[in-house]
Amino acid sequence: MSEPAKPGICASGEKKHRLFWVGLIVALLAGQIMLMLVAVYLATTDPSFAIEPDYYQKGLRWDAVAAQARRNERLGWSVRIELGPDVTVRGERALICSLADREGRPLDGATVVVEAFSHARGNERTAVALLPAGRGRYEAPVRFARQGLWEFRLAIQRGSDTFTYTEQRELWSPGSGS
């Protein structure tokens, strides 16, 4: 004898419900995967996202960084960074660095290398060697693509002495400040 059919449920209806719930679960999982792929894409292509280069190695060499800070203090050199007022057709301005010793006398004969970057685009870094201009001044043309907060990291070598300096400052278009 066959079992009587249950009222309100048919084989095709049960199949539709099963297909609906399996499809819903698969759609939710696929949506989650797509959302994560979009998040990874945005995180890896965002130009304002930056990671400090070699930050792990810098952390491991913390003792060397502290020793360099003590050498900087012992040397007592002073650094003044200026930007030239004129902008070239290529968008470059003169980056001028004035160096002085502990007594305020100009420091000539040094090699000055600058790494500059906007905090808004920390991955877009510019490294330039400044050329001597006399009386402790060193300069080079640098393109500052955007206004805002910039960081300048200087490495100054003179004889056997090495001096490091970091400065943050707001940069604006000539005539509007800075």
Secondary structure, 3 states (H helix, E strand, C coil): CCCCCCCCCCHHHHHHHHHHHHHHHHHHHHHHHHHHHHHHHHHHHCCCCCCCCCHHHHHHCHHHHHHHHHHHHHHCCEEEEEECCCCCCCCEEEEEEEEECCCCCECCCCEEEEEEEEHHHCCCEEEEEEEEEECCEEEEEEECCCCEEEEEEEEEEECCEEEEEEEEEEECCCCCCC
